[in-house]
Amino acid sequence: MRMLYFVALCVLFAIPAFAQQETLLSGNIEHSGGYGGPVIKTTQIGPNQDNGILVGGQGGWIINHTFVIGGGGYGLANEINPRWENSFMPIDPLSDYRMDFGYGGVYLGYVRNSERLIHYELHSIIGWGGVSYNYYQDDEDEDWNSEGDAFFIVEPGVNVELNVTEFFRIAVGGTYRLVTGVDYHDLTDNNLSGLSAQVVFKFGAF
């Protein structure tokens, strides 16, 4: 009888071993590629919704010409100056204060019909960023730095891609930047969230 119990227990523990393992990506990986390249975004940002230019880069692992797993990071490239009536900053003039803004995170993408001349990609960035106000006496010297604030960001978007060559593609599209967790002087989540238009230059094996 004990032997019968022992065999029954072995069968019960062995059943899960025969079950198919669940994974995020199922099936065989028939093709593996990758890419990297610069990104330029235009958006409205800040307490006065000024025109901003974000410059950065992104790259990732491409699975079966379809799924992309990687990372990206972007930062504010042009000057955005606050215009407060009552300054809380220790130095004047206000025109010398600039907003520093940047973020990065995990990049996830889904490419449809990658082999076609023109196709599209759905994608999203999930990560963290930071914002601060800094005082610059001139174009090179930074004299005063304000303690900044960190935030969580989710940025979904869609691109239309053009296959220029076998190893080079250009993508044009739009994103929506959803920022949460900002409580910094006159800045709120709404000041840093918003739509962006972007151009991506991709170099790699697709």
Backbone torsions as a table, in degrees:
resi	resn	phi	psi	omega
1	MET	NA	-41.7	178.5
2	ARG	-61.3	-38.7	177.9
3	MET	-63.0	-37.5	178.4
4	LEU	-64.3	-43.1	176.6
5	TYR	-61.3	-41.2	-178.7
6	PHE	-63.7	-44.0	179.6
7	VAL	-64.4	-40.6	-180.0
8	ALA	-63.5	-41.3	178.0
9	LEU	-64.6	-39.5	178.5
10	CYS	-62.6	-38.7	179.2
11	VAL	-66.8	-42.3	-179.3
12	LEU	-63.3	-41.4	179.9
13	PHE	-74.7	-22.0	-177.9
14	ALA	-84.0	-22.1	-177.0
15	ILE	-59.0	-46.0	179.3
16	PRO	-60.9	-26.4	-179.0
17	ALA	-67.2	-26.6	-179.9
18	PHE	-88.2	-10.6	178.7
19	ALA	-73.0	147.9	-179.8
20	GLN	-72.2	131.1	-179.9
21	GLN	-70.5	134.7	178.3
22	GLU	-86.8	132.0	-179.7
23	THR	-135.9	160.9	177.8
24	LEU	-64.3	-42.5	178.5
25	LEU	-114.9	113.5	-178.3
26	SER	-97.7	159.9	179.8
27	GLY	87.7	175.8	-178.5
28	ASN	-80.0	145.4	173.0
29	ILE	-87.6	98.4	-176.3
30	GLU	-82.4	-25.9	179.4
31	HIS	-143.6	137.1	179.0
32	SER	-129.5	126.3	-179.8
33	GLY	-138.1	-168.3	179.4
34	GLY	-171.0	163.9	-179.8
35	TYR	-154.4	167.5	173.1
36	GLY	-159.2	158.5	179.3
37	GLY	170.5	168.9	-179.2
38	PRO	-79.1	156.9	-179.8
39	VAL	-134.2	137.6	175.2
40	ILE	-124.8	126.7	179.9
41	LYS	-121.8	147.1	170.9
42	THR	-120.5	139.5	-175.6
43	THR	-159.8	170.8	169.9
44	GLN	-107.4	130.9	-170.5
45	ILE	-152.2	156.8	177.2
46	GLY	98.3	173.3	-177.4
47	PRO	-64.2	-24.4	179.3
48	ASN	-106.3	8.6	-179.4
49	GLN	51.0	52.4	176.3
50	ASP	-75.0	160.0	176.0
51	ASN	-72.7	123.6	-179.1
52	GLY	-119.2	151.1	175.8
53	ILE	-119.5	121.4	177.3
54	LEU	-105.7	131.2	179.9
55	VAL	-124.0	138.3	180.0
56	GLY	-172.0	-152.6	-179.0
57	GLY	-155.3	162.0	177.4
58	GLN	-151.2	161.4	178.8
59	GLY	-168.1	167.9	-178.9
60	GLY	-175.4	173.1	175.6
61	TRP	-90.4	128.3	-179.1
62	ILE	-105.1	122.7	-176.5
63	ILE	-108.8	121.3	176.7
64	ASN	53.5	37.3	177.9
65	HIS	60.6	12.1	-169.3
66	THR	-127.4	-51.7	-173.7
67	PHE	-101.6	138.8	-179.3
68	VAL	-123.4	129.1	174.8
69	ILE	-128.1	121.0	-177.4
70	GLY	-166.2	-142.6	-178.9
71	GLY	-153.9	164.2	179.3
72	GLY	-156.2	157.2	177.8
73	GLY	-151.8	143.6	-173.7
74	TYR	-144.1	149.1	179.4
75	GLY	-141.4	154.0	179.7
76	LEU	-69.7	126.5	-173.7
77	ALA	-103.5	-22.6	-178.1
78	ASN	-106.7	168.1	-178.7
79	GLU	-80.7	130.0	170.5
80	ILE	-126.3	117.9	-174.7
81	ASN	-106.2	135.8	175.6
82	PRO	-71.6	159.5	177.9
83	ARG	-138.1	74.5	-179.8
84	TRP	-90.5	147.5	174.2
85	GLU	-73.4	-39.5	178.6
86	ASN	-121.3	106.7	-175.3
87	SER	-76.4	137.5	173.5
88	PHE	-99.1	1.9	-177.2
89	MET	-86.0	154.0	-174.6
90	PRO	-82.7	-6.4	-174.2
91	ILE	-133.5	142.4	174.5
92	ASP	-114.7	162.4	1.8
93	PRO	-82.4	164.4	-178.6
94	LEU	-65.8	-26.0	-177.8
95	SER	-64.5	-15.1	179.6
96	ASP	-89.7	-2.2	175.8
97	TYR	-87.9	140.5	178.6
98	ARG	-131.5	146.9	176.4
99	MET	-89.9	125.7	172.9
100	ASP	-102.3	131.6	-174.2
101	PHE	-146.3	134.4	177.5
102	GLY	-163.1	159.0	179.6
103	TYR	-159.8	164.9	178.1
104	GLY	-166.7	170.0	-179.6
105	GLY	171.3	-160.7	-179.4
106	VAL	-80.1	134.5	179.8
107	TYR	-108.1	125.9	177.0
108	LEU	-123.5	131.8	-177.5
109	GLY	-140.5	155.2	174.6
110	TYR	-130.4	117.7	-177.4
111	VAL	-104.2	130.4	-179.7
112	ARG	-106.5	126.4	177.6
113	ASN	55.6	56.2	-176.0
114	SER	-59.8	-26.9	-176.4
115	GLU	-77.9	-14.4	-179.1
116	ARG	-78.2	153.3	-177.5
117	LEU	-56.3	-45.8	177.7
118	ILE	-123.4	128.1	-179.0
119	HIS	-148.9	-176.3	-176.9
120	TYR	-130.6	163.0	178.4
121	GLU	-137.8	132.5	170.1
122	LEU	-98.6	136.2	-173.9
123	HIS	-153.6	168.9	178.1
124	SER	-158.1	144.8	170.8
125	ILE	-107.2	132.3	175.6
126	ILE	-127.1	119.2	-176.6
127	GLY	-175.2	-149.2	-175.1
128	TRP	-133.1	160.0	177.9
129	GLY	-153.6	-175.9	179.6
130	GLY	-149.2	155.3	179.0
131	VAL	-140.7	145.7	178.1
132	SER	-158.2	162.0	171.1
133	TYR	-107.3	133.3	-179.3
134	ASN	-130.7	150.1	179.3
135	TYR	-104.8	128.4	-179.7
136	TYR	-119.8	122.7	178.2
137	GLN	-73.3	-36.9	174.4
138	ASP	-146.7	-167.5	-174.4
139	ASP	-72.5	-10.4	-174.8
140	GLU	-117.8	-32.3	-172.1
141	ASP	-101.3	130.9	175.7
142	GLU	-104.7	116.5	-173.0
143	ASP	-96.8	-27.9	-175.3
144	TRP	-145.6	135.9	-178.3
145	ASN	-125.5	128.4	177.3
146	SER	-91.4	136.5	176.9
147	GLU	-60.7	125.4	-172.9
148	GLY	-89.5	-168.3	-178.8
149	ASP	-133.4	143.6	178.7
150	ALA	-99.7	157.2	-179.2
151	PHE	-149.2	162.1	174.1
152	PHE	-99.6	142.1	-176.4
153	ILE	-137.7	139.5	169.0
154	VAL	-127.1	127.3	-175.9
155	GLU	-133.0	88.0	174.4
156	PRO	-78.8	158.9	179.2
157	GLY	-169.6	178.0	177.6
158	VAL	-139.5	139.4	178.3
159	ASN	-122.8	148.3	165.6
160	VAL	-105.7	124.1	-173.5
161	GLU	-109.7	145.4	176.3
162	LEU	-119.3	124.8	176.5
163	ASN	-81.2	99.2	-178.5
164	VAL	-76.1	-52.8	173.8
165	THR	-135.2	-176.9	-179.9
166	GLU	-64.6	-27.9	-175.1
167	PHE	-117.5	10.4	-177.6
168	PHE	-142.8	131.1	178.4
169	ARG	-135.0	151.6	174.2
170	ILE	-119.3	130.3	179.3
171	ALA	-119.6	134.9	177.3
172	VAL	-125.4	133.0	-178.3
173	GLY	-169.5	-162.7	-179.0
174	GLY	-139.7	155.3	178.4
175	THR	-137.3	164.6	169.9
176	TYR	-123.0	120.7	-176.5
177	ARG	-92.4	110.6	-179.9
178	LEU	-105.3	108.6	-176.4
179	VAL	-107.5	135.3	177.0
180	THR	-135.7	145.3	174.6
181	GLY	102.4	12.3	-177.4
182	VAL	-93.2	126.2	173.3
183	ASP	-146.2	80.4	-169.0
184	TYR	-138.3	105.1	179.9
185	HIS	50.8	-117.5	-177.8
186	ASP	-95.9	10.8	-177.7
187	LEU	-98.0	140.5	175.5
188	THR	-128.6	176.9	176.9
189	ASP	-56.7	-41.5	-177.5
190	ASN	-64.8	-32.3	179.7
191	ASN	-65.5	-28.4	-175.9
192	LEU	-105.0	-10.7	175.9
193	SER	-87.5	156.3	176.2
194	GLY	155.0	176.6	-179.8
195	LEU	-79.2	149.6	174.6
196	SER	-136.1	145.0	167.6
197	ALA	-104.5	142.6	-173.6
198	GLN	-143.1	155.9	172.6
199	VAL	-128.0	130.7	-178.8
200	VAL	-121.6	130.7	176.0
201	PHE	-107.2	114.6	-173.0
202	LYS	-108.5	128.1	176.1
203	PHE	-123.8	126.6	179.5
204	GLY	163.7	-160.4	177.8
205	ALA	-110.5	113.6	-172.5
206	PHE	-101.5	NA	NA
